[in-house]
């Protein structure tokens, strides 16, 4: 019996071991089955193979300039993708050293890191020992976010991330995973993805980031707000140095390099948040966004769904030159911000009804109430159930607010009613430049600040064009050969009979050369109304309108004689396109802003070419250029020469409407035609003084400041030569001084 006891005990132990092994095997089977069921999607959501191959994220539409710069983004998230080849080695090294130093050694899950977390963080309580998630796991979480869970639910989500990470490693290379990860992360400041972040914080591409810049951006991944170089610069610098120290440990940076870089401050001089309200070409980007929303409604993706401008990562290539665009915006800020707006505030000071002029108190109240009802504050109070009377009373109560000034946004205390009047006091502008031969729009400034003034004065608005319409009248007169630039006409009063039998007799602004014979060139240079009326009487309003239509003017125009003085309301867009016709030998080319649209893979979805038509013959176009050269050399645009030193071949025309409500300047060079308008939101908001309000003072300086920068930029290499002559030589004399000498000689000979 005694001998049987050890045998029984041994047998019992053997059965116990077998049971343990069975339990151990069962556990492994359960674990394998669990992960298999996870992988198959039997336990909660699991992305399919197609979803892993084409992971979805909200990709913003990118808007590119013609010189390859990203002007901005249109989307739910400012996110666009880059490839690994687009990444700086500094960025890759900083990321790997900080987030996953064994990235190239694991297959999605780093078990060594998991053991460290188990031993040091969970058991040892060391919160600073680091996490166990690999870059691939973090990518899995970014692509397929966790649901809000705790306890077992959180553990389930974690296991799911493991499975997705392994699948990602199986489907993508290491370099693809790195670029995908950097494309999905949030860097703060409305920057999603490394491409947007590099542009936002440092105005760079990811490929050109320095070690310090790369370390700063990688540091943001831990906590975008806490380590923001804008909001918390000291925290950001410390975090940047931690990243660089990790790079030293990983062998990506020497100790000497670290010691030299760690004291450097973070340069935020080029920081520019990528919002729809800020940045370069804001009005142009809104134009593109509106166009693309309509375009997407008519174009489908291969899967049959319509494109989404906010999520599908489209690429829109525009004709805009980013350098010229910046110069145009800078010119607006320099002239309006430093000179014209302060002069307007000064002229308004002490006026009871400022900024309104020559309208009744009742009219002012009507305008102000309309503005109140269009405000966000009014809508918010209305949603709260307040009556209009209660809202009007609330608008008289002073509150803290931020207001726009040309020196930056300012905090102030003001009643909402007074703030409405304050914003009515600003002068606005519209500027558009177009290449005559291609129709490509190179610069587009729709207003002074898109955040505070959303109205686009280039394409949305039409304003009275004043004397900038006179070239159409002169073109009508010369196109049939009846007149030439040196033809003499009487500078005398001309009257037209109205439908009611009364007479309409336009007046000149000065008495210079009154009742004398003057050349067309002198008359246009000095914007003489009598001569415009005389020429109109030789033709008809209908002929002028038909000519304007051929040159791209689509605005409604009444066929009345008064159009000879510029009564029609026309957009900046239409005027720039029409005037470019003269520099293009009489061929009108419709201005275009978008050249092509691509999907997020670079496949071209549509290309755009402008429409063209022969508007006038090339001889007439060239004669008109010669006429408008006179405006710059000796007429109302002469300050381009003596004040701004622009001595290149330039044709132009100023325009000023009644009461100085609208100031215009059209500047034409052989390779660029630009229209500039300046005025108040309402025509009752204007300068009293013509010296300040005329087009030569309100609009021309913007063109001059803009073009000086364009001419001086050697990277643009802007053409400085003369206009092309007609293919068939002209048989008329364009030098009016020489022409007069010939006439005088002829008369003397005849008299003799």
MARDRENSE-172716 format. One record per residue (C-alpha): residue in three letters; y negated, z negated, x negated. Coordinates in steps of 0.02 Angstrom, whole numbers, plus 50000, padded with zeros to 5 digits. Layout:
N
ALAYZX
...
***
This chain:
752
UNK500005000050000
UNK498834995749859
UNK499105012849782
UNK498665021549945
UNK496955013249957
UNK496165022949810
UNK496905038949880
UNK496195035250051
UNK494515030949976
UNK494535046749871
UNK494995057050024
UNK493605048850123
UNK492335052449986
UNK492915070449977
UNK492665072450164
UNK490955064550147
UNK490485076650008
UNK491085091150112
UNK490055085050258
UNK488535083450146
UNK488795100850077
UNK489015107450253
UNK487425098750307
UNK486535105250152
UNK487165122850188
UNK486705121050371
UNK484945115850320
UNK484795131350212
UNK485485142050351
UNK484235134150471
UNK482825136950347
UNK483345155050318
UNK483565157650505
UNK481885149550537
UNK480985160850415
UNK481965175850477
UNK481445172050656
UNK479655169750594
UNK479745186350505
UNK480445195050659
UNK479065187650768
UNK480275177450874
UNK479285161550842
UNK477485165750876
UNK476455180850822
UNK476945190150665
UNK476035205950611
UNK477065221750620
UNK477385233550475
UNK476015245050541
UNK474785230650550
UNK475205225550372
UNK474975243550316
UNK473315244750407
UNK472605227150426
UNK471125226950543
UNK469465218850504
UNK467735221750571
UNK467045234650452
UNK465195238150468
UNK464545255850467
UNK463735259650300
UNK462095269250297
UNK461845278750134
UNK460305286850060
UNK460345304349985
UNK460295296749810
UNK461865286349843
UNK461125269349883
UNK461695259050031
UNK460165256850141
UNK461035244350254
UNK462465240250371
UNK462745241750557
UNK464075230150624
UNK464705213850696
UNK464955208150516
UNK464065215450365
UNK465695220450284
UNK466255236050191
UNK467735238950078
UNK467895242349892
UNK469355247649784
UNK469975238249631
UNK469165251449520
UNK467485246349596
UNK467665228249537
UNK466945221049377
UNK468275213249261
UNK467135197949259
UNK467385196249446
UNK469275198149439
UNK469405185749296
UNK468305172849383
UNK469315174149543
UNK471025172649460
UNK470485158449345
UNK469795148449491
UNK470915152449638
UNK472625157549569
UNK472865157549380
UNK474705162449399
UNK474275176849516
UNK475205190149415
UNK476755179049395
UNK477225174949576
UNK477735185449726
UNK476555178149854
UNK477075159749846
UNK476835149349688
UNK478155135649697
UNK477495127449539
UNK475825125049625
UNK476705118449780
UNK477625105449676
UNK475975100349596
UNK475195098249768
UNK476705088149826
UNK476705076949674
UNK474855074649638
UNK473955077749802
UNK475165071549936
UNK476125057949841
UNK474835053749708
UNK473315055249821
UNK472345065649695
UNK471215076749802
UNK470505085449648
UNK472155092249585
UNK471885108949672
UNK472715117949816
UNK474365126849823
UNK473835142549916
UNK473915158549815
UNK472645172449831
UNK473955182049931
UNK474175167350052
UNK472295166050072
UNK472245184650108
UNK473605182350240
UNK472555168750322
UNK470985179750317
UNK471855194950390
UNK472825185250523
UNK471845169150554
UNK472715152950603
UNK472585146350778
UNK471765129350794
UNK473265117750778
UNK473755101050702
UNK475375092550651
UNK476915103450673
UNK475855117850737
UNK474855117950575
UNK476475117450474
UNK477145132250576
UNK475545142050536
UNK475735137750352
UNK477515144150349
UNK476955159950439
UNK475665162750301
UNK477065161550173
UNK478045175150261
UNK476505186350279
UNK476075183350095
UNK477805189050040
UNK477675204350152
UNK475955208450080
UNK476655207149903
UNK478045218949955
UNK476855231750033
UNK475395231149911
UNK475115230749724
UNK474275215949641
UNK472675225749616
UNK472645230949799
UNK472875212749852
UNK471415207349743
UNK470255220449816
UNK470855216849994
UNK470535198349969
UNK468775201149904
UNK468455212950049
UNK468905199750179
UNK468055183850118
UNK466405176750183
UNK465085173350050
UNK463765166550169
UNK462025173850201
UNK462835185850325
UNK463815193850182
UNK465625197850221
UNK466565205450075
UNK466085207249893
UNK465155223649913
UNK463895216150033
UNK463805199849937
UNK463395208449771
UNK462005218349857
UNK461345203249952
UNK461235190749809
UNK460945201749657
UNK460525219349722
UNK462025226049626
UNK463685234249651
UNK465265223949620
UNK465625234349465
UNK464025228949376
UNK464105210049401
UNK463885199349245
UNK464975184249205
UNK463675172249276
UNK463415182449434
UNK465285184549462
UNK465555165749437
UNK464165161849560
UNK464945172749695
UNK466705166149666
UNK465995148549674
UNK465325152349847
UNK467085154549914
UNK467385135749910
UNK465925132250028
UNK464645146150059
UNK463285134450121
UNK463535119650003
UNK463575130949851
UNK462285143649909
UNK461125148349764
UNK459735150249893
UNK459975134349996
UNK460705123049861
UNK460305130449690
UNK460825115049588
UNK462495113649678
UNK462745132249652
UNK462395131049466
UNK463635116649445
UNK464955126149543
UNK464625141849441
UNK464895131949281
UNK466525125049350
UNK467115142749380
UNK466615147849203
UNK467515132649131
UNK469075138249223
UNK468845155249143
UNK468835146648973
UNK470465137749013
UNK471255154149069
UNK470695162948911
UNK469465174648995
UNK467945166748912
UNK467695158448743
UNK466965141048727
UNK465475148148634
UNK465135160548775
UNK465265146648903
UNK464075135348807
UNK462805149548796
UNK462915154148981
UNK463045137249066
UNK461205133049045
UNK460555149349118
UNK459715147749288
UNK460355158349433
UNK459145172849457
UNK458795175049643
UNK457285186449627
UNK458255200949704
UNK459045190849845
UNK458905200350007
UNK459925195250160
UNK460785210150239
UNK460205208150419
UNK459705221650540
UNK457925214850540
UNK457685214450352
UNK457895225550201
UNK457455243550167
UNK457215256650303
UNK457445244850451
UNK456725256950579
UNK457745271150508
UNK459325260650519
UNK458965256750701
UNK458725275350732
UNK460425278450651
UNK461225264250749
UNK460605271150915
UNK461155288650869
UNK462865282650813
UNK463155272550971
UNK462955288551071
UNK463985298450945
UNK465425286150958
UNK465485288051146
UNK465915306451122
UNK467115305650975
UNK468875298550971
UNK469965291850830
UNK471705298950799
UNK472435284950907
UNK471425291051056
UNK470175276751058
UNK468315279951041
UNK467505275550875
UNK466555259050867
UNK464995259550759
UNK465075240650734
UNK466895238850683
UNK467655255050616
UNK466805255850447
UNK466025273050470
UNK464945280150332
UNK463335288650381
UNK462485299050247
UNK460635301450275
UNK459315312650198
UNK458235297750150
UNK457785295549966
UNK457865276749936
UNK456485277449803
UNK455295287049914
UNK455715275650059
UNK455255260249958
UNK453635268449899
UNK453175272750079
UNK453485255050138
UNK452525248049989
UNK451045259550027
UNK450995253450207
UNK451025235250150
UNK449695238250018
UNK448445247350127
UNK448705238750295
UNK449145221650226
UNK447795220350093
UNK446385231150158
UNK446395237750335
UNK447105222950433
UNK445945210150350
UNK444485221850389
UNK445045222750570
UNK445185203750584
UNK443455202350508
UNK442705214750633
UNK443535205650778
UNK442945188450725
UNK441855180450857
UNK442175193750989
UNK442555186151158
UNK443905198451212
UNK444625202051040
UNK445645212050998
UNK445265222351153
UNK443735233651159
UNK442795241151307
UNK443985235751445
UNK443765222851583
UNK444415205051585
UNK445565209851728
UNK446325223951625
UNK446585212351479
UNK447455199651590
UNK448595213351657
UNK449085218651481
UNK449375200651428
UNK450465196651579
UNK451505212051544
UNK451745206151366
UNK452215188751427
UNK453555195751543
UNK454305205851400
UNK454485190651288
UNK456085180951253
UNK455195164751297
UNK454775171151472
UNK456575176451503
UNK457235159651443
UNK456055150051558
UNK456465161751702
UNK458315158251675
UNK457905139751692
UNK457255143051867
UNK455385141851833
UNK454155151751940
UNK452915163851864
UNK451515151451896
UNK452455137651805
UNK452875149451662
UNK451055154751645
UNK450555136551632
UNK451915133351503
UNK451235147851399
UNK449585138251379
UNK450435123151300
UNK450365122551111
UNK452035122251020
UNK452665123750842
UNK453135141450796
UNK453325153750654
UNK452195169050654
UNK452115184950554
UNK450735187550427
UNK450575200350290
UNK450755186050166
UNK452395180450240
UNK453025170850390
UNK451975155250423
UNK452295139150518
UNK450915135050641
UNK450495126550806
UNK449915138650939
UNK450095141851124
UNK451285156051166
UNK449855164451259
UNK448765164251103
UNK450225170450999
UNK450375185551114
UNK448545189451087
UNK448775186550900
UNK450175199350891
UNK449145211750992
UNK447865210850850
UNK448955219750723
UNK448715237850675
UNK450305248250672
UNK450865263750583
UNK452135277750581
UNK452555288450429
UNK453815302250405
UNK454075314250259
UNK455105330150275
UNK455615343550150
UNK454965360150216
UNK456425370750157
UNK457865359450210
UNK457155349150352
UNK457795333550263
UNK456805317950307
UNK456485308850143
UNK455515293650205
UNK455395285450376
UNK454285270450415
UNK454265266350600
UNK453125251150593
UNK452485236550492
UNK453905223950516
UNK455465227150618
UNK455875208750646
UNK454255205950742
UNK453805223450802
UNK455315233150862
UNK454395248450928
UNK454695263950822
UNK453085273750800
UNK453955288850722
UNK455125294450861
UNK454835282751009
UNK452965283851018
UNK451785298251054
UNK449945296151015
UNK448425307151033
UNK448365317950877
UNK446505322050868
UNK445975335050741
UNK447705336450664
UNK448045348250811
UNK446685360350755
UNK447805369750632
UNK448775376450783
UNK447155383450853
UNK446665391250686
UNK448415398550667
UNK448245406850837
UNK446605414550782
UNK447285421750619
UNK449035426950666
UNK448495443450746
UNK447315447950603
UNK445705444650699
UNK445145431150578
UNK445405426350397
UNK444985410050306
UNK443325417250252
UNK442845424750419
UNK441165418450479
UNK440955411450654
UNK439485402950740
UNK439365384050728
UNK438555382950899
UNK438945374551063
UNK440315382351169
UNK440645377951350
UNK442145380051464
UNK442105380551653
UNK443145367251736
UNK444175369951893
UNK442825361151996
UNK441475373051934
UNK440695360851810
UNK440575364351623
UNK441455355451481
UNK440515357051318
UNK441285347951168
UNK440095340551038
UNK440095340150849
UNK440125323750757
UNK438705329350641
UNK437275342050640
UNK437765349450472
UNK437555368550472
UNK437175367750657
UNK436865384950736
UNK437315393450572
UNK438715405350530
UNK440115396150439
UNK441815401050371
UNK443425395350452
UNK443865386550289
UNK442265376350291
UNK442455372750477
UNK444235366050463
UNK443815356250305
UNK442425347450399
UNK443355346750566
UNK441985355550663
UNK442285354550851
UNK441135369250896
UNK442185381150791
UNK443825374950865
UNK443115377751038
UNK442495395050987
UNK444215400050925
UNK445045393251081
UNK443915404251185
UNK444495419551087
UNK446275415551140
UNK446955403651270
UNK447755386351284
UNK449395394451336
UNK449495404551174
UNK449155388951069
UNK450485379151163
UNK451755393151143
UNK451385393250956
UNK451575374350945
UNK453255375551034
UNK453895387950903
UNK453375375250771
UNK454415361350849
UNK453175352450963
UNK454125347151119
UNK452885334651191
UNK452085338751360
UNK450425347951335
UNK449265352551476
UNK448585370451459
UNK446755365451456
UNK445385370151331
UNK445205352051276
UNK446805353351173
UNK445755362251041
UNK445065344950996
UNK446765336750992
UNK446985328451162
UNK448905330051168
UNK450025315151133
UNK451315319951001
UNK452535310050894
UNK452435307850706
UNK454155315950695
UNK453575331850782
UNK451945333050685
UNK452795331250516
UNK454065344650560
UNK452755356650628
UNK451605355150478
UNK453055357850357
UNK453175375350432
UNK451615380650337
UNK452375375850169
UNK453995384950215
UNK453195402150235
UNK453115400650424
UNK454925396050456
UNK455135380450561
UNK456595369450508
UNK457035355450627
UNK456915338650535
UNK458615330250515
UNK459045312750459
UNK460955312850453
UNK461915325450347
UNK463705319650379
UNK464785305850454
UNK466405299850373
UNK467745287650427
UNK468185272450321
UNK469415282850218
UNK468105295750171
UNK468675309450289
UNK467215319750353
UNK467085318550541
UNK465535329250565
UNK464225338350462
UNK462455342250519
UNK461325356950481
UNK459575359550550
UNK459095373250670
UNK457845386150607
UNK456695399150681
UNK455305410650624
UNK453765402450698
UNK452375412350613
UNK452285425950481
UNK452195420750299
UNK450455428150273
UNK449725417550413
UNK450645402150348
UNK449925404750174
UNK448155407350241
UNK448325391050337
UNK448855382150178
UNK447285388850094
UNK446245382650241
UNK446995365350231
UNK446785364750043
UNK444935365150082
UNK445115348850180
UNK445685340350020
UNK444565349149895
UNK442915347549988
UNK443185341150165
UNK443695325450257
UNK445155322450139
UNK444165323749978
UNK444435305349932
UNK446195310449879
UNK445325318349730
UNK443905306749683
UNK444655289949733
UNK446525292049707
UNK446525305149570
UNK447795316549654
UNK447345333249577
UNK448925342649620
UNK449025356949747
UNK448855347949914
UNK448455354050089
UNK448015341850225
UNK447145337450386
UNK446355321450448
UNK446265316650631
UNK445275303650727
UNK445325301450914
UNK443985295051032
UNK443405277150996
UNK444435277350834
UNK445995272950933
UNK447105283950825
UNK446925288250642
UNK447985302250568
UNK448275311050405
UNK449455325550374
UNK449775328750189
UNK450695344350135
UNK451345348549961
UNK452495363249919
UNK454025352049933
UNK453525338550057
UNK452555336950219
UNK452085319550277
UNK451275313550438
UNK450445296450445
UNK449755288050600
UNK448835271350613
UNK448225262650770
UNK448355247650884
UNK449755244651007
UNK448555249651146
UNK447135262051135
UNK445935248251185
UNK446325239751018
UNK445315248750885
UNK443905247850759
UNK442135249250825
UNK441595257050660
UNK442085275150627
UNK441925272050441
UNK443425260250455
UNK444365268050599
UNK444345286550555
UNK445945294750493
UNK445225297150319
UNK445085278150300
UNK446485271850412
UNK447925283850374
UNK447485294250220
UNK447575279650096
UNK449385276250146
UNK449825294150103
UNK448865293149940
UNK449665276849881
UNK451375283049930
UNK451225299949845
UNK450475292649685
UNK452075282649664
UNK453145297849705
UNK452225308849580
UNK452315295449444
UNK454175291849463
UNK455025302049327
UNK456745299249404
UNK456175308849559
UNK455395322649453
UNK454325327949601
UNK453705345949598
UNK451875347349547
UNK451655366249554
UNK450755376849682
UNK451325383849849
UNK452355399749847
UNK451375415349887
UNK451975427750020
UNK453255440549966
UNK452005454150013
UNK450295451449931
UNK448875447350049
UNK447535460450074
UNK446185447550115
UNK445075437349999
UNK445425418650001
UNK444025413449883
UNK442615411950009
UNK441255410249875
UNK441805426849800
UNK441985434149974
UNK440185429450014
UNK439585437549853
UNK440465453749900
UNK439675453350073
UNK437965450149997
UNK438165464349873
UNK438715475850014
UNK437215471050121
UNK435995473349977
UNK436695490449939
UNK436585495550121
UNK434785489350135
UNK434315498249978
***
